[in-house]
Amino acid sequence: MASAAPTSHLGNLLLVDDDAAFSRVLARALGARGFAVQNVDSLAACTALLAGGYAPDFGLLDLNLTGGSGLKLIEALRRVNADCTIVVLTGYASISTAVDAIKLGAHQYLAKPVEVDAIVRALLQDQEPDADCAPEGTFSVPRMEWEHIQRVLAENGGNISATARALKMHRRTLQRKLLKRPAKG
């Protein structure tokens, strides 16, 4: 049985996620709920699309993209449409990145896995960030170290050498730490 076409067009939504299977399923679900979804998988593809004149009403950004952070796209989305509602999704939620996302202009920060209906609510409601999205409890020492490294890396514009100097760490050691996934909890 085919799903019914949405009764209303809610607006143009830019979905930026480098997980092809996840973004394909999410784009289909959001399309069924009334969004006209444009899906890209990288910072470069998103930047090119925006430079070409695409100005979405909504942005749904993955935090960790191949080649960089989805946080870099918030300002670009704001430039093409100051009223764009931006939601950041991540599988590696932390308080520091949630604060960074909101300071940069995101409306909401959601931790994966998340229900499609929760994403739709976040996109359509002008609300304060949901405290329930923040991770519960305290992080382990390896996780806290990873979060600190990510923050210092962002402060240094992604420059590995400058980050290593700021952390008083050998550049190769920092590179090895960056190649690892963050510690859970």
C-alpha positions as CSV (number, residue, x, y, z in Angstrom):
1,M,0.0,0.0,0.0
2,A,1.5,3.3,-1.0
3,S,1.6,6.1,1.5
4,A,-0.6,9.1,0.9
5,A,1.0,12.3,-0.4
6,P,1.4,15.0,2.2
7,T,-1.6,17.4,2.4
8,S,0.6,20.5,2.9
9,H,4.0,21.7,1.9
10,L,5.8,22.7,5.1
11,G,8.9,24.1,3.4
12,N,12.3,23.2,1.9
13,L,14.5,21.2,4.2
14,L,18.2,20.6,3.7
15,L,19.4,17.3,5.2
16,V,23.1,17.0,5.6
17,D,24.3,13.6,6.8
18,D,27.1,11.3,5.5
19,D,25.3,8.1,6.5
20,A,23.7,7.2,3.2
21,A,21.2,4.7,4.5
22,F,20.1,6.8,7.5
23,S,19.7,10.0,5.4
24,R,17.8,8.1,2.7
25,V,15.3,6.7,5.2
26,L,15.0,10.0,7.1
27,A,14.5,12.0,3.8
28,R,11.7,9.7,2.8
29,A,10.0,10.0,6.2
30,L,10.3,13.8,6.3
31,G,9.0,14.0,2.7
32,A,6.0,12.0,3.7
33,R,5.3,14.5,6.5
34,G,5.3,17.5,4.1
35,F,8.9,18.7,3.7
36,A,10.6,19.1,0.3
37,V,13.9,17.4,1.2
38,Q,17.2,18.1,-0.4
39,N,19.8,15.6,0.8
40,V,23.6,16.2,0.7
41,D,26.4,14.1,2.3
42,S,29.3,16.5,3.0
43,L,30.3,20.0,3.9
44,A,31.5,20.7,0.4
45,A,28.3,19.5,-1.2
46,C,26.2,21.6,1.1
47,T,28.4,24.7,0.6
48,A,28.1,24.3,-3.2
49,L,24.4,23.9,-3.0
50,L,24.0,27.0,-0.9
51,A,26.4,29.0,-3.2
52,G,24.1,28.0,-6.1
53,G,21.2,29.9,-4.6
54,Y,19.4,27.2,-2.6
55,A,17.9,28.8,0.5
56,P,16.1,26.2,2.7
57,D,13.5,27.0,5.3
58,F,14.8,24.2,7.5
59,G,18.3,22.7,8.1
60,L,18.9,19.3,9.6
61,L,22.6,18.8,10.2
62,D,24.6,15.9,11.4
63,L,27.3,17.0,13.8
64,N,30.1,14.7,12.7
65,L,30.5,14.7,9.0
66,T,33.4,13.3,6.9
67,G,35.8,16.3,6.5
68,G,34.5,18.3,9.4
69,S,31.8,19.4,11.8
70,G,28.2,20.2,10.8
71,L,28.5,23.2,13.1
72,K,30.4,25.0,10.3
73,L,27.2,25.0,8.2
74,I,25.1,26.9,10.7
75,E,26.5,30.3,9.7
76,A,26.2,29.5,6.0
77,L,22.6,28.6,6.4
78,R,22.0,31.8,8.3
79,R,23.6,33.8,5.5
80,V,21.2,32.4,2.8
81,N,18.1,32.5,5.0
82,A,18.2,34.3,8.4
83,D,14.9,32.6,9.4
84,C,16.1,29.1,8.6
85,T,15.2,26.7,11.5
86,I,18.3,24.6,12.2
87,V,18.3,21.3,14.1
88,V,21.6,19.5,14.8
89,L,21.6,15.7,15.1
90,T,24.4,13.7,16.6
91,G,25.3,10.2,17.7
92,Y,27.9,11.7,20.1
93,A,25.9,14.1,22.2
94,S,27.7,16.3,24.7
95,I,26.8,19.4,26.6
96,S,29.7,21.4,25.1
97,T,28.7,20.7,21.5
98,A,25.0,21.4,22.3
99,V,26.0,24.7,23.8
100,D,28.2,25.5,20.7
101,A,25.4,24.6,18.4
102,I,22.9,26.8,20.1
103,K,25.3,29.7,20.4
104,L,26.0,29.5,16.6
105,G,22.2,29.7,15.9
106,A,20.8,26.2,16.0
107,H,17.3,26.0,17.3
108,Q,17.6,22.5,18.7
109,Y,20.1,19.7,19.3
110,L,19.0,16.1,19.2
111,A,20.9,13.0,20.1
112,K,20.6,9.9,17.8
113,P,18.7,7.7,17.8
114,V,15.7,9.9,17.6
115,E,12.2,9.4,16.4
116,V,11.2,11.2,13.2
117,D,8.2,12.8,15.0
118,A,10.7,14.4,17.5
119,I,12.7,15.8,14.6
120,V,9.5,17.2,13.1
121,R,8.5,18.8,16.4
122,A,11.9,20.3,16.8
123,L,11.8,21.7,13.2
124,L,8.3,23.2,13.6
125,Q,8.3,24.5,17.1
126,D,10.1,27.7,18.1
127,Q,11.3,26.5,21.5
128,E,14.2,26.6,23.9
129,P,16.7,23.7,23.7
130,D,15.3,20.6,25.3
131,A,17.2,19.7,28.5
132,D,16.2,16.1,28.0
133,C,18.4,15.9,24.9
134,A,21.6,16.4,27.0
135,P,23.4,13.2,28.0
136,E,22.6,11.9,31.4
137,G,25.1,11.5,34.2
138,T,28.8,12.1,34.0
139,F,31.3,11.1,31.3
140,S,34.2,8.8,31.7
141,V,37.7,10.3,31.7
142,P,38.4,9.2,28.1
143,R,35.1,10.7,26.9
144,M,35.9,14.0,28.7
145,E,39.3,14.0,27.1
146,W,37.8,13.5,23.7
147,E,35.3,16.3,24.2
148,H,38.1,18.7,25.4
149,I,40.2,17.8,22.3
150,Q,37.2,18.5,20.0
151,R,36.6,21.9,21.7
152,V,40.2,23.0,21.4
153,L,40.3,21.7,17.8
154,A,37.3,23.9,17.0
155,E,38.8,26.9,18.7
156,N,41.9,26.4,16.5
157,G,39.8,26.2,13.3
158,G,40.7,22.5,12.8
159,N,44.4,23.2,12.7
160,I,46.1,20.0,14.2
161,S,49.5,21.6,14.9
162,A,47.9,24.6,16.7
163,T,45.6,22.3,18.7
164,A,48.6,20.0,19.7
165,R,50.5,23.1,20.9
166,A,47.5,24.3,22.9
167,L,47.0,20.9,24.4
168,K,50.8,20.5,25.0
169,M,50.6,17.3,23.2
170,H,52.7,15.8,20.3
171,R,51.0,16.3,17.0
172,R,51.2,12.6,16.1
173,T,49.6,11.6,19.5
174,L,46.8,14.1,18.8
175,Q,46.3,12.6,15.3
176,R,46.0,9.1,16.8
177,K,43.5,10.3,19.3
178,L,41.4,12.0,16.6
179,L,41.2,8.9,14.5
180,K,39.5,7.0,17.4
181,R,35.8,7.2,18.0
182,P,34.9,9.0,21.2
183,A,34.6,6.8,24.3
184,K,31.1,6.0,25.3
185,G,29.7,7.5,28.5
